[in-house]
Amino acid sequence: MPDLSTKYLGLELRNPLVISSSGLTESMDKLKLMEEAGAGAIVLKSLFEEQLAHDAGELENESGSSFFSHPEAADYLRQTGLNQGSDEYLKMVESAKKTVSVPVIPSLNCVSGKWWKKSARDIQDAGADALELNIAIMPTNPADPSEEIEKHMVSIVESIKKQVDLPLAVKIGSHFTSIPRISARLREAGASSLVLFNRFYQTNIDIEKLELVSGYVFSNPDEISLPLRWISILYEEVGCELASSTGVHSGEDMIKLLLAGAQTVQICSVLYQKGMNSISTILNELTAWMDRHSFASVDEFRGILSKAESETPEYYERLQYIRALTGIN
């Protein structure tokens, strides 16, 4: 039987499959099912910065911030669950630790470092094994320079790192001029792992009602190409672990990302679409593949198809692009 054990954020995981933060991971019953199906670790549903602002009675004072750039958005946030703030979240962390034996990783959805000084410490004291910072900044102002946006993200990591002794995973989007640069800066600020990538909610338009509507909420397998590319490029280059998020729907998807250099692989959409049995299915497919290729452990093949391990690193850059479009051999 191949050894699937994996180290992530200083934690011993029985395998590299991690359940991503979502509405599923706030239910203790579902957490238990995830553990029984074989999950290596679980990232809890996010605590949002807006909830802390609401707790502090300062929601009204944030109208100039990126939370509330439109008055209808502010009203929506005031009326949709913001009363379930930090106290309830701490209870969820404590309950999760009592419910499952696999590592439990709370998720903090951040757009600043302002609100986390006490909350981050309280979450640590509630028994969290690590923290995942979901830095969900989507720049929309043409006047905001990219350097300032990156400095702001770095400051968030630095401010939270000062409050806790827990290892930090930082989940980011893919929209940067230089992903290697921001990755290195976040590592220097205190990130033990980078989670690639945050999948921002999709937008669509109803052409009959003439209004904006939500786009398709679930990922599809084609979406692994983006984290696959960047994990293969960043592996052993930025000095921290790399976790994949988005587009993993099968054992084959997971194997590709591990070959590229992922330390762990997160899943979410497939659980909504196919149920908790997807966890054991993916792990069984991984085990069967390792048997076929005579790999005794995940560490034996992790990163062997990364840029760092390649004899032709140019394939990960311009040459790959040219060959794809022109058919040059």
N, C-alpha and C positions, 0 to 999 in steps of 0.2 A: 504493500500500500504506500503510494507516494506521500511524502511529508509536505503538507500544505501550510505548515506554520510560518508565520510572518511577524516581523517586528515592525511596528508603526507607532510613531510618536512616543517611543520608549516603552510601548506596551507589547505584551506577548499575545498575538492573535492566533487562533487555531487555523485560520486561513485568511487570504487577502480580500475576501468579499465583505464589503462594508455597506450597510444600509444607509442611504442618503437621507438627509433631513427632509421631512414632508409631513403632511397631515397624518400619515400612517404611524409615524413614530411618536405620537403623543398618547396612543392607546396602550395601556399596559397589557391588555389581552393580545394585541398585535405584536408587541415586543416579545412576548413569550413565544408566539408562533414563529417569529423570525429566528429566535434563538434555537428553537427545536428543529427548524429547517436547516440550520447550520451556519447562520451568519457569524462572521468573525468579530464584528463590532457594529454598534448602532449609533448614528448621529440623530439626536433628538430634534423634534420640531423647533424651529427658530424662535428665540425671544427677540422681538423687534424693538429697535430704538424708540420708535413712536410709542410703544407701550410704556416705556420708562418715562418718557416725557409726560404721558397722560397720568401716570402714577404721581409725578411730582407736581401736577396741576399747572404745567407750563405748556400744554398743548396750544393754547391760544397765543402764546408768545412766540411760537415758532413759524408764524406765517411767512416770514421772509426767508426761511430755510428751504433746502431742497425737498423737505417732506411735503410742503404745502404750497407749491407753486400755483395752485389753482384752488379757489375757495370750495368748489364741490369736492375736491380730493380731501381737503381738511375735514369737511363734514362727514364724508364717508368713513374716514379713519376714526372719528370720534364715536361713530355709531356701530362699528363692527368689531366687537370683541376686545377693545382696548382695556376694558375693565378687568380682563384676565391678564394681569401684569406680572411683576417680578415675584410676588409672594406665591402665586399659583405656579409659576415656573419652577421655583425652588422645590415646591411639593412634588412636581412632576419628576425632577431629577432624583429626589430622595426615593420616590416610589419606583422609578426605573432601576435604581441600584439594588433595591430589595427584590425586584421581580426577575431580573436576569443576572447571569454571572459573567457574560461577555462585557468588554469595555463599553461604557456609556459616555458619549461625547456630546455635550450640549452645544447648540449652535447659536451664535450671537449675530444678528443681522444688523450691520453697522453702516452708518453714513458719516459718523463722526466719533470722536473718543469721549465726548462730553458726558455721557450718561452712565459709563460703565465702571467708574471707580469703585463704588460699593458693590454693585451687582455682580461684577466679575468675581470679587472675593467671596461673596455669599454663595455663588454657584460652585466655586472651588470647595468651600466648606460643606456644601450639601453632598459632596462625594464624587463630583465629576472626575473622570479619568484623564480628560484632556479637554480642550476647547477648540471649536471650529469657528473662525471669524468669517462670516459671509459679508464681504465688503461690497455692498450693492449700490455702487455709485454709477449713475448713467448720466454723463455730462450732456447738457442740452444748450448751454449758453456759449455762443461763439466767442465771447470775451474771456472765457476761462482758459488760460494757457495750460498745455498738457503737463508741463513741469510742475505747476502748482497742484494739479490734480494728483499726480504721483506723490508729491511731498505730503499731501493730505492723507493719502492712503498709508504711507509709511508712518505718519504720526499716530494714526489709529492703532496700528500694531504696537508701536513703542509705548503708547499710553496704557494699553491693556496689559502688555507684558510686564510693566512695572507693578501691576496690582496682584499678579498671580504667579505661582511657581509651576503651574501646569504647562505642559507643552502646547504650542499653538499650531493649528493648521489654518492656513489662510486661503479662502476660496475666492477666486477672482474671475472676472470676465476676460474675454479674449481681445478686447478692443484697445490695443496699445500700439504705439509706433514701434516700440521694441519690447517684446515680451521677455527676452533674456535680461534686459536691464531692470525692469520693474521686479522681475523674479529675484534677481540678486539683491536689490535694495530691500525687498521684504524679508529676505533671509537675514540680512544684516540687522534689520530692525527687531528680529526675534522669532521669525517663523521657523518652525521645525519641519513643516511640510507645506507644500502648495497644492491646492486642489484645483485641477484644471478640467472644466471651466464652469463658472456660474452660467446657468442657462436662464437668461432674462425672459420674463413672460412675453409671449408673442402677441403682436397686434394684428387685427384684421379690420375690414370695413364691410358693413352691411350696405350693399348698394341700393336696396329697396327702402330701408329705413333711414339711409343717409347718416349713419352714425358709426363711431368706433365700437368694435366689439373685441372680445378676447380671441386670440388666435388659438391654434392647436396646442393644448397644454402638455402633451406627452412628447418625449423625444422619439426619434426613430433610429434604427441601426446605422444609417448613413452619417449620423452626427458624430460618430466616434472618430471620424477622419481628422477633426480639428485637435482634440486632445492627443490622438495618436501621433500626429505630426510633431506637436510641441513637446510632448514627453520624450519622444525619441531624440529631439534636439537638445533638450535641457538636461537629460540624464547625465549625472556626474559632472555637470557644468556649473551648477548654482549652489552646491554645497548643502542641499537639504533633500528630504524625501519628496517624491511626486506622487500624488494620488489622482486618479482619473474620475471624472464625473461627466455624465451625458452620453447617451446613445448605447449603453451596454444592455443587450437583450438576450445574449446567449453565452455559452461557454466559449465559443469561438471568439466573440468580441473581447471577452476577458483575457484570453490567451494572447491575443494580438497586443493588448495594452501592457501586459506583463513582459512580453518579448521586447517591447519598446522601452521599458524601464519603469513602469508604474510599480510603486510599493504596494498600493492597495487599489481596488477598483470599486467604485460606488455604483449601486443600482437603485432605481426608484420607479420609473415609468412602467417597467415590465411587471412590477408587483401589482400595480393598479390594473394592468391589462390582463395578466395571466395568473395572478394570485401568488401566495406565499410559497407554493411548490416550486416556483421559478428558482428559488435560492438553491434547493437541493439539485435541481436539474442542471443549473450552471456549474455547480461544484462537481457533480458526477461527470459532466462533459470535460471539465478540466482534468480530473483524475484519469479518465480514460485516455485522454490525449497524452498525458505525462507517461502513462504506461506504454503507449505505442511508441513513444520516442525515447524511452528508457531514462527519463529524468526522475531522480530520486527525491528531489526537493524543488520548490519554487525558486530558491536562490540560485540553483544551477543554470537556469535559463533566463532569469530576469535581466533585461537590458542587452541581451546578446544581439539584438537587431536595432540597437540605438546607434546614433551618430558616433558616440564615443567609442564604440566597439567595432565600427565599420572600417573596412579597408578602402572603401570608396565613399567618404563622407560627403563628397559633392552631390551624391544622389539625394541627399536630404535638403539640398539647396536649389540652385538655379538649374543644374543639369536635369533634375527630375522634371522640372516644369517644361523645359525645352523638349525633352523626349516625349512627354505626354502629348504635346501639341503637334509635334512634327514627325514623330515616329522614327527619330534618329536612333540608330543602333550603335 
